[in-house]
Amino acid sequence: MAEISESPSQPSEEKSRRTQMSEPHESDPDFDPKTMRKTKPGLKRLILTLSVLFSFILGFPLLWKSIEIYRAPLPFQSIESFSAQIDSNPLLFPCQFQAVFIGFDSKSFRANELESAIEKRMFELNSKASQCGTCNDNYTVSVVVDSGSDCVETKNLKSSCSWKCGTINKFDSFEKLKDNDEEADELLQSMLGPCHDSGFGGRVYSGVVVNAEEEVRAVVGKYRHAWITGSISEEEAVSRIAEIFVKVFVNGGKEEGSIQGEFMPVGADGKIVLSFNLLNADPRDWIYDWNFHEVEEALVHPVIEALQPIANVTVESQVLYYTPKSSLSFWDDKRASHIFSTKDLPFFVNSNEWHLDTSAAAGGRSKILQFVVYIPSAKECPLQLILPNGEISETNGFISPMWGGIVVWNPKSCIKESDTKDVVRNKISPEDLQKLFEVVMGQLRQLFGLKSTNLYVGISGTSILLGSERGFTEWELDVLSRHHTCFNLHSCATTLGSLSRLVQSLPRMIIKDEIGKQVKFSLEAAKLAQNNASFGIYDASAVSSRQSRSLAEDAFFHPSIMSISYYSFEHCFAVYSPFFLPVLMHVILAALREWKRYKQENKKYLAWKTKAKVTS
């Protein structure tokens, strides 16, 4: 077989090529291959390197866009101006007052002088500092002196709201004002009712002074009027009328000018859950149940309807067993009862055994008010609360601000049931249940900052306060609406201001469109509440302010904010830099190195061309 061998001519050809390449260098002694080159350097490597670098540079905006945090625009300036307005200008509601003097001589009792005297006394009773939720100096006073034969009045009220002179002559006598307070209240309502429902300018509150040969007596009705009967001087009448106007109708019978926000038991979402609990301390002694639905229909529903402008109220009830109290009591032979004092009240509630917070309707930021009817065991029956003055409490109950109230109910017979396997279930009688819930309604009034008694003791004298079957009189609801509107707007301004500062301090915080809408609607509702308040529409202002606060709270506690509120730029850099930084650094260094090489080779080529031009 023939062997295949390499051609002997190949080494010689390679040698010849090397020789040809070296010939130019040998032929040109001035050519330095270290500093010159005859061919132009290629751009392929430089273009490839720069293309990789530019791809990174062009891809950076896309990367930045992919990790961009969406932030809906918020009205920061509107929030700031609203907060400044609420802080600098207290919300003052317009009020109208009408004083009617019946049976007085219009010549000696001059209407204009009486009006000036009442306004002066009201100014003295008002606090010097403007308090939010009150009328302060934003009020008007009108005086009518009706002697029967003559009638003089000042024209500070609308004609439809002023007292109709001679109206009292339509009735047989005005003796009903001292015989029956309820009938007198309804009588005055029939005469003053349309005036009280005045649209703009605020509610009209009336005070009627009737001259009679009897002891002076003052009564505040359940609507928006009060009356004073008896032999009274001009100075005393002015003083008492002015005090009722300011201290009762405006401030709700409290010494303070306004109800503090921490004592307004309404949730941030404008909801209240009234939880009624019947606790059997030891069911081995006895078991008591109640017919709550009847009481709810008769007593609780009217209260819910009355509080509708202020809060959305829901009701629930339950009966619990084996619920002993935490505090101890002692036996008092004189009173023949087990006694617990006011010092024991902080330890009365047994949080470990009283499972009260079981409502599914009380989720979120709703406020739960617990009302407990506690039935003691046979070992502590009867159980009585002793007051600091040494007397037994008439209601046998107490309240805990912002929590609720407790009433201790002792069965009529504190004898233990016979020891049988079948325990007899007892029902609380309707009469006892009625009394219990009257106490509970009084506790609810106290939780709202109102008086639980039917007397107001003032500087000029004592006034009787008539109660309402709805739990709250109309003038009390006006007080709650005004103060609650003020508190809601303050809370709304504080919440929105905090949200604005938080969003501006964290540029990487997610702000969804829903949050922007909630902030916008909250500001609109707050503005509407301010407008309604300026026109004296108390109920509408309370509803709008409640909505503004609820929307502000929803925006501040939105889940998207809470989940990523600390997602800062440093966090983003720490996540992506371990991946992109090493790669980017190598690409940049390669591009710089290739650019440096190209410049050096191009310099060699230019040097050779210059050399060639000189030699030619």
BELPE-V634266 format. One record per helix or strand. SS is the DSSP state (alpha for helix, beta for strand). FROM is the first residue (numbers start at 1). TO is the last residue. If there is no record, write none. Layout:
ss,from,to
SS,FROM,TO
SS,FROM,TO
This chain:
ss,from,to
alpha,9,27
alpha,44,66
beta,71,71
alpha,76,88
beta,95,102
alpha,111,125
beta,139,146
beta,151,153
alpha,167,170
alpha,176,179
alpha,181,196
beta,204,211
beta,217,220
beta,225,230
alpha,234,250
alpha,261,263
beta,271,280
beta,287,289
alpha,292,306
beta,312,321
beta,330,332
beta,337,341
alpha,342,347
beta,367,375
alpha,378,380
beta,383,386
beta,392,392
beta,397,400
beta,404,408
beta,425,427
alpha,430,447
beta,455,457
beta,462,465
alpha,474,505
beta,511,511
alpha,513,535
alpha,538,556
alpha,559,563
alpha,569,615
